[in-house]
């Protein structure tokens, strides 16, 4: 049976196609290139949704001989690729905006186009909240990036609803070009933001300070019998946490007792973090650094 992540990714493709049809209809009835720019961005949403499904399918594969740490980074890779596509789309929309500034075209039936775009915006807003909520709850970078991308599309739609509605009132045809340019700048911002966040995951950036302090506290409280823990290193790939550190124990302690302490620490960490790959290097007392995470004996 497909996982919930896969089902949501599949549904995302369907939602994106429906929104694309509505937005293209908005452009078709109005002739507004600003609304066309919004529809072009939604084409990207469809492509990105397909990429998200691919990434989640790869990330769900179990670890193997060639990928002993699993395939979780496929989600980050997908998010980076999506960010690149977003930036390229923004540049394309800017080209359209410049052309429309030089050769302005009157907009017909702006209010009908606005009404259709508003409907598409409501669909996107609901789906963006679903994607972001599920992505955060389940540490899915691919779904979180997709949700943030769709949500940026919603704010673009809101701006266009206001702007295109003003065109017949202000009687300035170049406002359509200005709106297209603003859409492009917003898309550009979203693209760079998505790439920045995803690159952090690909570069094995340490989790937030709160998470690190929580892990230190767990090691200290559950490592009774040890002397010290140091050289803590952490990273996270999808829902899987990687934790490794050195644990200093009394030199006379038996291997069995040291192993029991390690089991206690690992159990406490997994209870807090969920899925985790934990590596503890046990050392004798003379290896203590008297710094780092101090464990009460």
The 8 nearest C-alpha neighbors of each residue, nearest first, counted from 0:
[[1, 2, 3, 6, 5, 4, 59, 56],
 [2, 0, 5, 6, 3, 4, 56, 59],
 [3, 1, 5, 4, 6, 0, 59, 7],
 [2, 4, 6, 5, 7, 1, 8, 0],
 [5, 3, 7, 2, 6, 8, 55, 1],
 [4, 6, 8, 2, 7, 3, 1, 9],
 [7, 5, 3, 9, 8, 4, 10, 2],
 [6, 8, 10, 4, 9, 5, 11, 3],
 [9, 7, 11, 5, 52, 10, 6, 4],
 [10, 8, 6, 11, 7, 12, 5, 52],
 [9, 11, 7, 13, 12, 8, 6, 14],
 [12, 10, 8, 14, 9, 13, 48, 15],
 [11, 13, 48, 15, 10, 9, 14, 45],
 [12, 14, 10, 16, 11, 15, 17, 9],
 [13, 15, 11, 17, 16, 12, 18, 10],
 [16, 14, 18, 12, 45, 13, 17, 11],
 [15, 17, 19, 13, 18, 14, 45, 12],
 [16, 18, 14, 20, 19, 15, 13, 21],
 [17, 19, 21, 15, 119, 20, 16, 22],
 [20, 18, 16, 22, 17, 21, 41, 38],
 [19, 21, 23, 17, 18, 22, 24, 16],
 [20, 22, 24, 18, 19, 23, 119, 115],
 [23, 21, 25, 19, 38, 24, 20, 116],
 [22, 24, 26, 20, 25, 21, 38, 19],
 [23, 25, 27, 21, 22, 26, 20, 28],
 [26, 24, 112, 22, 23, 115, 27, 28],
 [25, 27, 23, 29, 34, 30, 35, 24],
 [28, 26, 24, 25, 29, 30, 23, 112],
 [29, 27, 25, 26, 112, 30, 24, 108],
 [30, 28, 108, 107, 109, 112, 26, 31],
 [29, 31, 26, 106, 27, 107, 28, 32],
 [32, 30, 33, 34, 29, 106, 26, 35],
 [31, 33, 35, 34, 36, 30, 175, 26],
 [34, 32, 179, 36, 31, 35, 175, 178],
 [33, 35, 37, 26, 32, 36, 31, 38],
 [34, 36, 32, 38, 33, 37, 26, 39],
 [37, 35, 39, 33, 34, 38, 92, 32],
 [36, 38, 34, 40, 35, 39, 41, 33],
 [37, 39, 35, 41, 22, 40, 36, 23],
 [40, 38, 36, 42, 41, 37, 35, 43],
 [39, 41, 43, 37, 38, 42, 36, 44],
 [40, 42, 44, 38, 43, 39, 19, 37],
 [43, 41, 39, 45, 44, 40, 19, 38],
 [42, 44, 46, 41, 40, 45, 47, 39],
 [45, 43, 41, 47, 42, 46, 48, 15],
 [44, 46, 48, 15, 42, 43, 47, 12],
 [47, 45, 43, 49, 48, 44, 50, 42],
 [46, 48, 50, 44, 49, 45, 81, 43],
 [49, 47, 51, 45, 12, 50, 46, 11],
 [48, 50, 52, 46, 47, 51, 12, 53],
 [51, 49, 47, 53, 48, 52, 54, 77],
 [50, 52, 48, 54, 53, 49, 141, 47],
 [51, 53, 8, 49, 55, 50, 54, 56],
 [52, 54, 50, 56, 51, 55, 57, 49],
 [55, 53, 51, 74, 57, 73, 56, 52],
 [54, 56, 58, 52, 57, 53, 59, 51],
 [55, 57, 53, 59, 54, 58, 52, 5],
 [56, 58, 54, 55, 59, 60, 53, 70],
 [59, 57, 71, 70, 55, 60, 73, 56],
 [58, 60, 56, 57, 55, 61, 70, 71],
 [59, 61, 58, 57, 70, 62, 56, 69],
 [62, 60, 69, 59, 63, 70, 58, 66],
 [61, 63, 69, 67, 66, 68, 60, 70],
 [64, 62, 66, 67, 65, 61, 69, 68],
 [63, 65, 66, 67, 62, 68, 69, 61],
 [64, 66, 63, 67, 62, 68, 69, 70],
 [65, 67, 63, 69, 68, 62, 64, 70],
 [66, 68, 62, 63, 69, 64, 65, 70],
 [69, 67, 66, 62, 70, 63, 71, 61],
 [68, 70, 62, 66, 67, 61, 71, 63],
 [69, 71, 58, 72, 73, 57, 60, 66],
 [72, 70, 58, 73, 237, 236, 69, 74],
 [73, 71, 75, 74, 70, 236, 76, 201],
 [72, 74, 76, 54, 71, 75, 58, 70],
 [75, 73, 141, 77, 72, 54, 76, 140],
 [76, 74, 78, 197, 72, 77, 73, 140],
 [77, 75, 73, 79, 78, 74, 80, 72],
 [76, 78, 80, 74, 75, 79, 54, 73],
 [77, 79, 81, 75, 76, 80, 141, 197],
 [80, 78, 194, 82, 76, 81, 77, 197],
 [81, 79, 83, 77, 82, 78, 76, 84],
 [82, 80, 78, 84, 79, 83, 47, 77],
 [81, 83, 190, 79, 85, 194, 80, 193],
 [84, 82, 80, 86, 85, 81, 87, 79],
 [85, 83, 81, 87, 82, 86, 88, 80],
 [84, 86, 190, 82, 88, 83, 87, 81],
 [87, 85, 187, 89, 83, 190, 88, 84],
 [88, 86, 84, 90, 89, 85, 83, 91],
 [89, 87, 91, 85, 86, 90, 84, 92],
 [90, 88, 183, 86, 92, 187, 91, 87],
 [89, 91, 93, 87, 88, 92, 86, 94],
 [92, 90, 88, 94, 93, 89, 87, 95],
 [91, 93, 95, 89, 94, 90, 183, 36],
 [94, 92, 96, 90, 95, 91, 180, 183],
 [93, 95, 91, 97, 92, 96, 98, 90],
 [96, 94, 92, 98, 93, 97, 99, 91],
 [97, 95, 176, 93, 99, 179, 180, 94],
 [96, 98, 100, 94, 99, 95, 93, 101],
 [97, 99, 95, 101, 96, 100, 102, 94],
 [100, 98, 103, 102, 96, 176, 101, 97],
 [99, 101, 97, 176, 98, 103, 102, 173],
 [100, 102, 98, 99, 103, 97, 173, 96],
 [101, 103, 99, 100, 98, 104, 173, 97],
 [104, 102, 99, 100, 173, 172, 101, 105],
 [103, 105, 106, 172, 102, 99, 173, 31],
 [106, 104, 172, 107, 103, 30, 31, 173],
 [105, 107, 31, 30, 29, 109, 104, 108],
 [108, 106, 29, 109, 30, 105, 28, 31],
 [107, 109, 29, 110, 111, 28, 112, 106],
 [110, 108, 29, 112, 111, 107, 113, 163],
 [109, 111, 113, 112, 108, 114, 164, 163],
 [112, 110, 114, 113, 109, 108, 115, 29],
 [113, 111, 25, 109, 29, 115, 110, 114],
 [112, 114, 110, 116, 160, 111, 115, 117],
 [115, 113, 117, 111, 112, 116, 110, 118],
 [114, 116, 118, 112, 25, 117, 113, 21],
 [115, 117, 113, 119, 118, 114, 22, 25],
 [116, 118, 120, 114, 115, 119, 113, 121],
 [119, 117, 115, 121, 120, 116, 114, 122],
 [118, 120, 116, 122, 18, 117, 121, 21],
 [119, 121, 117, 123, 118, 153, 122, 156],
 [120, 122, 124, 118, 123, 119, 117, 125],
 [123, 121, 119, 120, 125, 124, 126, 118],
 [124, 122, 120, 126, 121, 125, 127, 119],
 [125, 123, 121, 127, 126, 122, 153, 120],
 [126, 124, 128, 122, 123, 127, 121, 129],
 [125, 127, 129, 123, 128, 124, 130, 122],
 [126, 128, 146, 124, 130, 150, 129, 149],
 [129, 127, 131, 126, 125, 130, 132, 124],
 [128, 130, 126, 132, 127, 131, 133, 125],
 [131, 129, 146, 127, 133, 128, 132, 142],
 [132, 130, 146, 143, 134, 128, 133, 129],
 [133, 131, 129, 135, 134, 130, 128, 136],
 [132, 134, 136, 130, 135, 131, 137, 129],
 [133, 135, 143, 139, 131, 142, 137, 132],
 [136, 134, 138, 132, 137, 133, 131, 143],
 [135, 137, 133, 134, 138, 132, 139, 131],
 [136, 138, 134, 135, 139, 133, 238, 237],
 [139, 137, 135, 238, 237, 134, 136, 140],
 [140, 138, 134, 141, 137, 142, 237, 143],
 [139, 141, 143, 142, 74, 144, 138, 75],
 [140, 142, 74, 144, 139, 143, 78, 51],
 [143, 141, 145, 134, 144, 139, 140, 130],
 [142, 144, 134, 131, 140, 146, 145, 141],
 [145, 143, 147, 141, 146, 142, 140, 78],
 [144, 146, 142, 148, 143, 147, 141, 149],
 [147, 145, 127, 130, 131, 143, 149, 148],
 [146, 148, 150, 144, 149, 145, 151, 143],
 [147, 149, 145, 151, 146, 150, 144, 152],
 [150, 148, 152, 146, 151, 147, 127, 145],
 [149, 151, 147, 153, 152, 127, 148, 146],
 [152, 150, 148, 153, 154, 149, 147, 155],
 [151, 153, 149, 155, 150, 154, 156, 148],
 [154, 152, 150, 156, 155, 151, 120, 124],
 [155, 153, 157, 156, 151, 152, 158, 150],
 [154, 156, 152, 158, 153, 157, 182, 159],
 [155, 157, 153, 159, 154, 158, 120, 160],
 [158, 156, 154, 160, 159, 155, 153, 161],
 [159, 157, 155, 161, 156, 160, 162, 154],
 [158, 160, 162, 156, 161, 157, 163, 155],
 [161, 159, 157, 113, 158, 162, 163, 164],
 [160, 162, 159, 158, 164, 163, 165, 157],
 [161, 163, 159, 165, 164, 160, 158, 178],
 [162, 164, 166, 165, 160, 159, 161, 109],
 [165, 163, 161, 162, 166, 160, 110, 109],
 [164, 166, 168, 162, 163, 167, 169, 161],
 [165, 167, 163, 168, 169, 170, 164, 171],
 [168, 166, 170, 165, 169, 164, 171, 109],
 [169, 167, 165, 166, 170, 164, 171, 163],
 [168, 170, 166, 171, 167, 165, 172, 174],
 [171, 169, 167, 168, 166, 172, 165, 174],
 [170, 172, 169, 173, 174, 166, 167, 175],
 [173, 171, 174, 105, 103, 175, 170, 104],
 [172, 174, 175, 176, 171, 103, 100, 177],
 [175, 173, 177, 172, 176, 171, 178, 166],
 [174, 176, 178, 173, 177, 33, 172, 179],
 [177, 175, 96, 179, 173, 99, 100, 174],
 [176, 178, 174, 180, 179, 175, 181, 173],
 [177, 179, 181, 175, 180, 176, 33, 174],
 [180, 178, 33, 176, 182, 96, 177, 181],
 [179, 181, 183, 177, 182, 178, 96, 93],
 [182, 180, 178, 184, 183, 179, 185, 177],
 [181, 183, 179, 185, 180, 184, 155, 186],
 [184, 182, 89, 180, 186, 181, 185, 92],
 [185, 183, 187, 181, 186, 182, 188, 180],
 [186, 184, 188, 182, 187, 183, 181, 189],
 [185, 187, 183, 189, 184, 188, 89, 190],
 [186, 188, 184, 86, 190, 89, 185, 189],
 [189, 187, 185, 191, 186, 190, 192, 184],
 [190, 188, 186, 192, 187, 191, 193, 185],
 [191, 189, 82, 85, 187, 86, 193, 192],
 [190, 192, 194, 188, 193, 189, 195, 82],
 [191, 193, 189, 195, 190, 194, 188, 196],
 [194, 192, 190, 82, 196, 191, 195, 189],
 [193, 195, 79, 82, 191, 197, 192, 196],
 [196, 194, 192, 198, 193, 197, 191, 199],
 [197, 195, 199, 193, 198, 194, 192, 200],
 [196, 198, 75, 194, 200, 199, 195, 79],
 [199, 197, 201, 195, 200, 196, 194, 202],
 [200, 198, 202, 197, 204, 196, 201, 203],
 [199, 201, 203, 197, 198, 202, 204, 75],
 [200, 202, 198, 203, 199, 75, 197, 72],
 [201, 203, 199, 200, 204, 198, 197, 205],
 [204, 202, 200, 201, 234, 199, 205, 235],
 [203, 205, 199, 202, 200, 234, 206, 201],
 [204, 206, 234, 233, 203, 207, 235, 232],
 [207, 205, 234, 210, 204, 208, 211, 235],
 [206, 208, 209, 210, 211, 205, 212, 204],
 [207, 209, 211, 210, 212, 206, 205, 213],
 [210, 208, 212, 207, 211, 213, 206, 214],
 [211, 209, 213, 207, 208, 212, 214, 206],
 [210, 212, 208, 214, 213, 209, 215, 207],
 [213, 211, 215, 209, 214, 210, 208, 216],
 [212, 214, 210, 216, 211, 215, 209, 217],
 [213, 215, 217, 211, 216, 212, 218, 210],
 [216, 214, 212, 218, 213, 217, 292, 219],
 [215, 217, 219, 213, 214, 218, 220, 212],
 [218, 216, 214, 220, 219, 215, 221, 213],
 [219, 217, 215, 221, 216, 222, 220, 264],
 [218, 220, 294, 216, 217, 222, 221, 215],
 [221, 219, 217, 218, 222, 216, 223, 294],
 [220, 222, 264, 218, 223, 219, 217, 263],
 [223, 221, 219, 218, 260, 225, 220, 264],
 [224, 222, 296, 225, 221, 295, 220, 294],
 [223, 225, 296, 222, 226, 260, 295, 248],
 [226, 224, 248, 296, 223, 222, 227, 247],
 [227, 225, 248, 247, 294, 296, 295, 224],
 [228, 226, 293, 294, 247, 246, 225, 292],
 [227, 229, 246, 292, 245, 293, 247, 294],
 [228, 230, 291, 245, 292, 231, 244, 227],
 [231, 229, 244, 245, 232, 291, 228, 243],
 [230, 232, 244, 229, 243, 233, 245, 242],
 [233, 231, 243, 242, 244, 230, 234, 205],
 [234, 232, 242, 241, 205, 243, 231, 206],
 [233, 235, 205, 241, 203, 206, 240, 204],
 [234, 236, 240, 239, 241, 237, 206, 233],
 [237, 235, 239, 71, 238, 72, 240, 200],
 [236, 238, 138, 239, 139, 71, 235, 140],
 [239, 237, 138, 236, 240, 274, 137, 139],
 [238, 240, 274, 275, 236, 237, 235, 241],
 [241, 239, 275, 235, 234, 276, 274, 242],
 [240, 242, 276, 234, 233, 275, 235, 277],
 [243, 241, 233, 277, 232, 276, 278, 240],
 [242, 244, 278, 232, 279, 277, 231, 233],
 [243, 245, 231, 230, 279, 229, 232, 280],
 [244, 246, 280, 229, 228, 279, 281, 230],
 [245, 247, 228, 281, 227, 282, 280, 248],
 [246, 248, 282, 227, 226, 283, 284, 281],
 [247, 249, 225, 226, 283, 284, 282, 250],
 [250, 248, 284, 252, 251, 283, 226, 225],
 [249, 251, 283, 284, 252, 248, 285, 282],
 [250, 252, 249, 253, 283, 248, 284, 254],
 [253, 251, 249, 250, 256, 254, 257, 248],
 [254, 252, 255, 256, 257, 251, 250, 258],
 [253, 255, 257, 256, 258, 252, 259, 281],
 [254, 256, 258, 253, 257, 259, 252, 260],
 [257, 255, 259, 258, 253, 254, 260, 252],
 [258, 256, 254, 260, 259, 255, 253, 261],
 [257, 259, 261, 255, 256, 260, 254, 262],
 [258, 260, 256, 262, 257, 261, 263, 255],
 [261, 259, 263, 257, 258, 262, 222, 264],
 [260, 262, 258, 264, 263, 259, 265, 257],
 [263, 261, 259, 265, 260, 264, 266, 258],
 [264, 262, 260, 266, 261, 265, 221, 259],
 [265, 263, 261, 267, 221, 262, 266, 222],
 [264, 266, 262, 268, 267, 263, 261, 269],
 [265, 267, 269, 263, 268, 264, 262, 270],
 [268, 266, 270, 264, 265, 269, 263, 271],
 [267, 269, 265, 271, 270, 266, 272, 264],
 [270, 268, 273, 272, 266, 271, 267, 275],
 [269, 271, 267, 268, 273, 272, 266, 265],
 [270, 272, 268, 269, 273, 267, 214, 217],
 [273, 271, 269, 268, 270, 274, 275, 240],
 [274, 272, 269, 270, 271, 275, 239, 268],
 [273, 275, 239, 269, 272, 240, 238, 276],
 [276, 274, 240, 239, 241, 277, 269, 273],
 [275, 277, 241, 240, 242, 278, 274, 239],
 [278, 276, 242, 243, 241, 275, 279, 265],
 [277, 279, 243, 242, 280, 244, 276, 241],
 [278, 280, 244, 243, 245, 281, 246, 277],
 [279, 281, 245, 246, 244, 282, 278, 243],
 [282, 280, 246, 245, 247, 279, 248, 283],
 [281, 283, 247, 246, 286, 248, 280, 284],
 [284, 282, 250, 248, 247, 285, 286, 249],
 [283, 285, 249, 250, 286, 287, 248, 247],
 [284, 286, 287, 283, 250, 282, 247, 288],
 [287, 285, 284, 283, 282, 288, 247, 248],
 [286, 288, 285, 289, 284, 247, 227, 283],
 [287, 289, 290, 286, 229, 291, 227, 285],
 [290, 288, 287, 291, 227, 293, 229, 292],
 [291, 289, 288, 292, 229, 293, 287, 227],
 [290, 292, 229, 293, 228, 230, 289, 288],
 [293, 291, 228, 229, 215, 294, 227, 290],
 [294, 292, 227, 228, 291, 219, 295, 290],
 [295, 293, 219, 227, 226, 222, 225, 228],
 [294, 296, 223, 219, 226, 293, 225, 222],
 [295, 224, 223, 225, 226, 294, 222, 227]]
